[in-house]
Amino acid sequence: MYASPAVRVTVQTAPDAYPDEVELAEELTPLVQAYVQRVGVGDPRRLAELANPHYKGEEAEARRWIEEYRQSAGGSVTAKVASNVPYLAGVELSFSDGRRQQLSVYRADGVWGLAMGEPVREPYEP
């Protein structure tokens, strides 16, 4: 069994968000929490499992993200979700140490995944 550290992630939207964005933020909360946990653990293989399946090179990208954000992932994190279309969302992570990271997430085959690496085809569901 794989143990994940407890993380403090607050996922939110803009105060004037549409109801769909609020629902999307709730839907993306497990993905964002898993991302922060896996960055904090420092396991690129497990982090790469969160990638959208239409990408390649996700493990190399996971290594870069872990190297850059691992220490920041140990504190509390606020994630702001924004989306104008139903299959794509931007997530801005604000770490307690002041660092920020922008993530893109796409829904493919009914599942949300991170844009990690290079797309091998259009990574969204029209």
N, C-alpha and C positions, 0 to 999 in steps of 0.2 A: 504494500500500500504506500502511496505517495503522500507524505504529510506536507501541508502548506502552512506557512506562518499566518497568523491572524493579521489582517490589514485593516486600516481605517480609511475606507474610501466612501466619499460622499458624491453621488452622481446627481447633477442638477441641470436645469435648463435656464434660459434667460427668463427674467421676470415676466416678460410679455410673450412667452412661448405659446404656441398653439397647443390645444389638447393632444394632438398627435405627437408632438415633440415630447410632452410629459410622459406619454405612454412609451415612446421610444426610449427615453432615458431609463425607465423602469425595466424595459426589455434588455437594454445593454448593460445593466448593472452587473450581472454575473460575469460577462465577458471582461469588463473593465477591472473588476475585482481579481479575476484570474490573471489578467495581464500584470497587475501590480504585484501580486503574490509571486508569479513566476520570474519576474524581473528581480525581485528581492532574493529569491532562492538562487538565482544565477545558473539555471539549467536551460541552455539554448534549445535543446531538443523539445522539452516540454513547452517552452514559450512558442516555438515554431508551430506547435499543434494548434495554436489559436489563429493561424493565418487563414485567409481566404483561400480556398482550394484552387483558385485560378492564378496563383502566384508561384514563382519558383525562386530559389535562393533565399527562402525564408529563414533557414537556420543561420546563415551568415548575417542576415539582418538582425536576427535575435541576438547573436553575439555582440554586435555593435550596440544595440539598445541596452543590453545588460551592462556592458562596459561603461556606457555613458550614464545610466540612470540607477544602477543597483543600490548605491548608497542612499539616493534620494527616496527610493521605494520603501525604506524602513520606517518612515514617519507617516503622518496622515496625508491623504491625497484628496483633492477636490477635482472632479471631472465635470466639465461643462459640455453638454451635448447640443449640437445644432444640426438641423437637417431641413432641406427644402424638397427632397424627393424621398420616396419610400424605401429605396434600396441603398442609400448612401448616407453616411453621417460623419461629421467631424467631431472629434472628442479632444478637448484641450485639458491636459492634466496639469494641475498646479500642485507641486510637492511642497511639503512644509518647510524645506530649506530654501524656497524661493525659485527653484528651477521649474521650467515648464517644458512640456512636450506636446506636440500636435500628432494625433493619430487619425487615420481615415479607416472607417469600417464599411464593408460592403456586405449586402445580403446576396448570397448565391445558393441556389437550390434550397431556399427556405432557411438557411443558417447564416448568422452573422459571423464574419471573420475579419481579422486585421489585414490591412494592406501592408504586406511584408515582402520585401524583395521586388521582383519585376513581374508585371502581369504577363501571362502567357496567352490570354485572351481577355475580352472585356469582362471584368470581374464583378459584374452586377446582374441583377435580375430585372429586366425591363417590365 
